[in-house]
Amino acid sequence: MVNHGYQYSSSHLAFSMSYLRWYSLAMLVPFEITNGIVNLGLFVPNSNVAIRVTIMTVFILGFNMLPERIFKRSEALFTGLKLITTVGLLIMSIVLGVRGVPDTDIQGFHYWRDPGFMNQYQVSGNTGRFLGLVQCLLYSTVSFTLVPELIVQRAEENDATVRPSILRVTQIDSIQLSVLYVLSVIAAGLVCPSNHPMLTNKGVGAGSSPFFVAILISRIQILPIVVTMLILLSSVASGRSFLFLASRLLYSLAEEDHAPPVFKHRNRFGVPYVAVIASAWFVAFAYLSVATSSSAVFNWLMHFLTTSGYISWLGSCIIYLHFRRTVEEQGFTRAHQTRIHPYGVYFGILTCSVLPFVNGLITAPSDTVPSNLLSAYLGIISFVLLYIGHRINSIMHGQDHSETSPVRRMLFWRQPERTEEIELGERRREN
């Protein structure tokens, strides 16, 4: 999509989106670490939080320094672990909901009646229920941030001779993710009341997992420790995967002359260690939990990531429209088409334009509005600064990017001979 941005749209937009995706993937690492800290119940800032953040950081960074062949083999192991954890929690919720637990309210859909399956948020009545629904939808988008990009990457890595079409892969992956997410939400609603104070750390922010709360309510011995460790391992496994993707994206940007050439350096195992270390610096945001509650830090990171995700989707829609227009002007027939386009793209542009602003307003509790607003709108500010900075740099270098060119590159770090080589190659292809 980034290459399409340079080729069919604006180099300023493509540059901004490429770095947006890099720092979004890198920010998912401290997000997952903070998620692990929250599930450990370490809400009070102290030295224990710093020690555990450091341990998880060393684990994540150490795995990313392994040869890529070994890392990808371990990826299958951790993916299986996360799948087993999810399926196990679903089965546990069904068993507890169907059989019930003596001396508790865990029985069938009791919690859907009391306190209810739709709660009020900020205001009372139907308006409050609507705001609660919007809040849940906004929170849920963090689970799908950058998913389209990851699906495309997975489809491109498959064997070209046997792989299904990218449209088919997108449909399969989207259905699988949506079904697992919806089933997890339903299962959590079966066994945990939505107004339990542990879910929000008594209103501070993110709290314990609803499955962990359900186990505490059911008073099942040993299982709380097992579930906590599985969720912690799942968070760390996700963090190591996001650091891998962020470092490889930065390495690819350097290869395409969109980033300093120093990020192309590899060690003898083929690991782009400079890109890995640069991407790992974002872990510093997880250490905010040493100064303030990890619940609040989790919310700040989530608001930033959801806003960045909306902007990424918005940019993808804009690039697609430019691509569609170019293809139609050239008289080509697209290999993959759907009936909802281009109207689906128009809907996506409208929705993703509104959501970043709604994100900071609707999700911010009244007592922490400034911090949540700042974290949500920092995603917009950072993207705008990248766009304006690249545009100013282009003007200073006397570049004209008003016309579509298949060799659009940012010239911050490109060597002159590299520029002449690319332009000469393009002239030869045109002739």
C-alpha positions in Angstrom: 0.0 0.0 0.0 2.9 2.4 0.7 4.4 1.7 -2.7 1.0 2.3 -4.2 0.9 5.6 -2.4 4.1 6.7 -4.0 3.1 5.4 -7.4 -0.6 6.4 -7.7 -1.2 9.1 -5.0 1.0 11.7 -3.2 4.5 11.1 -2.1 3.7 13.2 1.0 0.8 10.9 1.9 2.9 7.8 1.2 5.8 9.0 3.4 3.5 9.9 6.2 1.6 6.6 6.1 4.8 4.5 5.9 6.1 6.1 9.2 2.6 6.0 10.7 2.6 2.3 10.3 6.1 1.9 11.5 5.6 3.7 14.8 2.1 2.2 15.2 3.6 -1.3 15.0 6.4 -0.2 17.4 3.9 1.3 19.8 2.0 -1.9 20.0 5.0 -3.4 21.8 4.6 -1.2 24.9 0.9 -1.6 24.6 1.2 -5.4 24.9 3.7 -5.1 27.7 1.4 -2.7 29.6 -1.5 -5.2 29.0 0.6 -7.9 30.6 1.3 -5.6 33.6 -2.4 -4.8 34.0 -3.3 -8.5 33.9 -0.7 -9.2 36.6 -2.7 -6.7 38.8 0.2 -4.3 39.1 -1.7 -1.1 39.1 0.2 0.8 41.8 3.4 2.5 40.4 6.5 1.0 42.1 9.8 -0.7 41.4 8.1 -4.1 40.9 6.5 -2.7 37.7 9.8 -1.5 36.3 11.4 -4.9 37.0 8.6 -6.8 35.2 8.6 -4.4 32.3 12.4 -4.9 31.9 12.0 -8.7 32.0 9.4 -8.6 29.3 11.4 -6.2 27.2 14.5 -8.4 27.4 12.5 -11.4 26.4 10.9 -9.6 23.4 14.2 -8.0 22.2 16.1 -11.2 22.7 13.8 -13.2 20.5 14.0 -10.5 17.8 17.8 -10.9 17.8 17.5 -14.5 16.8 18.0 -15.6 13.2 14.9 -15.1 11.2 14.5 -18.8 10.5 14.4 -19.6 14.2 12.1 -16.7 15.0 9.5 -17.8 12.4 9.6 -21.4 13.8 8.9 -20.0 17.2 6.1 -17.9 15.8 4.1 -21.0 15.1 4.6 -22.2 18.7 3.4 -18.9 20.2 0.5 -18.6 17.7 -0.7 -22.0 18.8 -0.3 -20.9 22.5 -2.5 -17.9 21.9 -5.1 -20.0 20.0 -5.2 -22.6 22.8 -5.6 -19.8 25.4 -8.5 -18.2 23.5 -10.3 -21.5 22.8 -9.7 -22.7 26.4 -11.2 -19.5 27.9 -14.2 -19.8 25.6 -14.8 -23.5 26.7 -14.4 -22.5 30.3 -16.9 -19.7 29.9 -19.5 -22.0 28.3 -19.0 -24.7 31.0 -19.4 -22.2 33.8 -22.4 -20.6 32.1 -24.2 -23.8 31.4 -23.5 -25.7 34.6 -23.5 -22.6 36.8 -21.5 -22.1 40.0 -23.1 -22.7 43.4 -23.5 -19.6 45.6 -22.8 -17.2 42.7 -24.8 -15.5 40.0 -22.9 -17.3 37.2 -25.8 -19.1 35.6 -26.8 -18.9 31.9 -27.4 -15.3 30.8 -28.0 -13.9 34.3 -25.5 -11.1 33.8 -27.3 -10.1 30.7 -30.4 -9.3 32.8 -28.6 -7.9 35.9 -26.7 -5.6 35.5 -27.8 -5.9 31.8 -26.1 -6.4 28.5 -26.1 -2.6 27.6 -24.9 -0.2 30.2 -25.2 3.5 30.4 -22.2 5.7 29.9 -21.7 9.3 31.1 -25.5 10.1 30.8 -28.6 8.1 31.7 -31.3 6.6 29.5 -31.1 5.5 25.9 -28.5 8.2 25.1 -26.2 6.7 27.7 -26.7 3.3 26.3 -25.9 4.6 22.8 -22.7 6.3 24.1 -21.8 3.0 25.8 -22.2 1.2 22.5 -20.0 3.7 20.7 -17.4 3.5 23.5 -17.2 -0.3 23.1 -16.9 0.0 19.3 -14.1 2.5 19.7 -12.3 0.3 22.2 -12.7 -2.8 20.0 -10.9 -1.2 17.0 -7.5 -1.6 18.7 -7.8 -5.3 18.1 -8.1 -4.7 14.4 -5.5 -1.9 14.0 -3.3 -2.6 11.0 -5.0 -5.9 10.4 -5.5 -5.1 6.6 -1.8 -4.6 6.2 -0.9 -7.8 8.1 -3.4 -9.8 6.0 -1.8 -8.5 2.8 1.6 -9.3 4.0 0.6 -12.8 4.9 -1.0 -13.3 1.5 2.1 -12.1 -0.3 4.3 -14.5 1.7 2.4 -17.6 0.5 3.5 -19.7 -2.5 2.3 -17.9 -5.6 1.6 -21.1 -7.4 -0.9 -22.5 -4.8 -2.0 -19.4 -2.8 -5.6 -18.3 -3.1 -6.4 -14.8 -4.3 -5.8 -11.9 -1.9 -9.5 -11.2 -1.8 -10.2 -14.7 -0.6 -7.4 -14.5 2.0 -8.9 -11.2 3.2 -12.4 -12.7 3.5 -11.2 -15.8 5.4 -9.0 -13.8 7.9 -11.6 -11.1 8.5 -14.3 -13.7 9.2 -12.0 -15.7 11.6 -10.9 -12.6 13.5 -14.5 -11.3 13.8 -15.9 -14.6 14.9 -13.2 -15.1 17.6 -13.7 -11.5 18.8 -17.5 -11.8 19.0 -17.4 -15.2 20.7 -15.0 -13.8 23.2 -17.2 -10.9 24.0 -20.3 -13.1 24.4 -18.4 -15.6 26.6 -17.1 -12.8 28.8 -20.7 -11.5 29.2 -21.8 -14.9 30.3 -19.5 -15.3 33.3 -18.6 -11.7 34.4 -20.9 -8.8 35.3 -20.1 -5.6 33.3 -20.2 -3.4 36.4 -17.5 -5.3 38.4 -15.0 -2.8 39.8 -12.0 -5.0 38.9 -12.7 -4.5 35.2 -11.9 -0.8 35.3 -9.6 -0.8 38.3 -12.3 1.0 40.2 -12.7 3.6 37.4 -9.1 4.4 36.9 -8.8 2.8 33.5 -8.1 -0.7 32.2 -8.4 -3.5 34.8 -8.3 -7.2 35.0 -9.5 -9.6 32.3 -13.2 -10.5 32.6 -12.2 -14.1 32.4 -9.9 -13.7 35.3 -12.7 -11.9 37.3 -15.0 -14.8 36.4 -12.6 -17.3 37.8 -12.2 -15.3 41.0 -16.0 -15.2 41.3 -16.3 -18.9 40.8 -13.5 -19.5 43.4 -11.7 -22.2 41.3 -8.4 -22.9 42.9 -5.1 -22.6 40.9 -6.9 -21.6 37.7 -6.4 -17.8 38.3 -2.6 -18.3 38.3 -2.8 -20.4 35.1 -5.0 -18.0 33.2 -2.9 -15.0 34.3 0.3 -16.6 33.0 -1.3 -17.6 29.7 -2.6 -14.1 29.1 0.8 -12.7 30.1 2.6 -15.1 27.7 0.1 -14.2 25.0 0.8 -10.5 25.5 4.5 -11.0 25.3 4.2 -13.2 22.2 2.2 -10.5 20.5 4.8 -7.9 21.5 7.7 -9.8 20.0 5.7 -10.2 16.7 4.9 -6.5 16.5 8.6 -5.6 17.1 9.5 -8.0 14.3 7.1 -6.4 11.9 8.1 -2.9 12.9 11.8 -3.6 12.4 11.3 -5.3 9.1 9.1 -2.4 7.9 11.8 0.1 8.9 14.4 -2.1 7.1 12.2 -2.1 4.0 11.9 1.6 4.1 15.7 2.0 4.2 16.0 -0.4 1.3 13.7 1.7 -0.8 15.6 4.9 0.2 12.7 6.1 2.4 14.8 5.9 5.6 18.5 6.4 6.5 20.8 3.6 5.1 22.0 2.7 8.5 18.8 0.7 9.1 19.9 -1.7 6.3 22.7 -3.1 8.4 22.4 -6.7 9.3 24.5 -9.0 11.6 25.9 -12.3 10.5 22.6 -14.0 11.3 20.8 -11.7 8.8 19.0 -9.8 11.6 18.6 -6.0 10.9 19.8 -5.2 14.4 19.8 -1.4 13.9 16.2 -1.4 12.8 15.3 -3.7 15.7 17.0 -1.5 18.3 15.5 1.7 16.9 12.0 0.1 16.9 12.5 -1.2 20.4 13.0 2.3 21.8 9.3 2.7 21.9 9.2 0.3 24.8 10.1 3.3 26.9 6.4 4.2 26.9 5.7 1.1 29.0 7.9 2.6 31.8 5.2 5.3 32.2 3.6 2.7 34.5 6.4 3.4 37.0 5.2 7.0 37.4 1.4 6.5 37.1 -1.1 3.7 37.2 -0.7 1.1 34.5 -4.5 1.3 33.9 -4.2 4.9 32.8 -1.1 4.1 30.7 -3.0 1.3 29.0 -5.8 3.7 28.1 -3.4 6.4 26.8 -1.6 3.9 24.5 -5.0 2.5 23.3 -6.3 5.9 22.4 -3.2 6.7 20.4 -3.2 3.4 18.6 -6.9 3.5 17.7 -6.5 7.1 16.3 -3.4 6.0 14.2 -5.4 3.0 13.0 -8.2 5.2 11.7 -5.8 7.4 9.9 -4.1 4.4 8.3 -7.5 3.1 7.1 -8.3 6.6 5.8 -5.0 6.8 3.9 -5.6 3.3 2.4 -9.0 4.4 1.1 -7.6 7.5 -0.5 -4.7 5.6 -2.2 -7.2 3.0 -3.4 -9.3 5.7 -5.1 -6.3 7.1 -6.8 -5.3 3.6 -7.9 -8.8 2.9 -9.2 -8.9 6.1 -11.2 -5.5 5.4 -12.8 -6.5 1.9 -13.7 -9.8 3.1 -15.3 -7.9 5.8 -17.2 -5.5 3.2 -18.6 -8.4 0.9 -19.6 -7.2 -2.0 -17.5 -9.6 -4.5 -15.9 -8.9 -5.2 -12.2 -8.3 -8.8 -11.3 -10.2 -8.5 -7.9 -13.4 -6.6 -7.7 -16.2 -6.3 -5.2 -19.7 -4.9 -5.7 -19.6 -2.4 -2.9 -16.8 -0.3 -4.4 -16.3 2.6 -4.8 -19.2 3.3 -2.4 -17.7 1.2 0.3 -14.6 3.3 0.1 -16.6 6.5 0.4 -18.2 5.2 3.5 -14.8 4.2 4.9 -13.4 7.7 4.2 -16.4 9.3 5.9 -16.2 7.0 8.9 -12.4 7.1 9.4 -12.5 10.9 9.1 -15.0 11.2 12.0 -13.7 8.5 14.3 -10.3 10.1 15.3 -12.2 13.1 16.7 -14.9 11.1 18.4 -12.2 8.8 19.9 -10.9 11.5 22.2 -14.3 12.8 23.2 -16.4 9.7 23.8 -13.8 7.5 25.5 -12.5 10.1 28.0 -14.0 9.8 31.5 -14.8 13.2 33.0 -12.0 13.1 35.5 -9.2 12.4 33.0 -10.3 14.2 29.9 -7.1 16.2 29.3 -4.8 13.1 29.3 -7.1 11.0 27.2 -7.7 13.8 24.7 -4.0 14.4 24.4 -3.2 10.7 23.8 -6.0 10.4 21.2 -5.1 13.5 19.3 -1.4 12.9 19.4 -2.0 10.4 16.6 -3.4 13.1 14.4 -0.7 15.6 15.3 2.2 13.2 14.6 0.7 12.3 11.2 0.1 15.9 10.2 3.7 16.9 11.3 5.1 14.1 9.1 3.0 15.2 6.1 3.9 18.9 6.5 7.6 18.1 7.1 7.9 16.0 4.0 6.1 18.6 1.9 8.4 21.4 3.2 11.5 19.2 2.5 10.2 18.6 -1.1 9.8 22.3 -1.6 13.3 23.0 -0.3 14.8 20.5 -2.7 12.8 21.9 -5.6 10.9 18.7 -6.2 7.5 18.6 -8.0 5.3 15.8 -6.9 2.1 17.1 -8.5 2.2 14.4 -11.2 1.9 10.6 -10.7 5.3 8.9 -11.0 6.1 5.2 -10.4 9.5 6.2 -9.0 8.4 8.7 -6.4 10.9 8.7 -3.6 11.6 10.9 -0.6 15.1 12.4 -1.0 16.1 12.7 2.6 18.7 9.9 2.4 19.0 8.9 -1.2 22.5 9.0 -2.7 22.8 11.0 -6.0 24.0 8.1 -8.0 21.1 6.0 -6.8 18.7 8.7 -8.0 20.2 8.8 -11.4 20.2 5.0 -11.7 16.4 4.9 -10.9 15.5 7.7 -13.3 17.6 6.1 -16.1 15.9 2.8 -15.6 12.5 4.4 -15.8 13.4 6.2 -19.0 14.6 2.9 -20.5 11.3 1.2 -19.6 9.3 4.1 -21.1 11.2 3.8 -24.4 
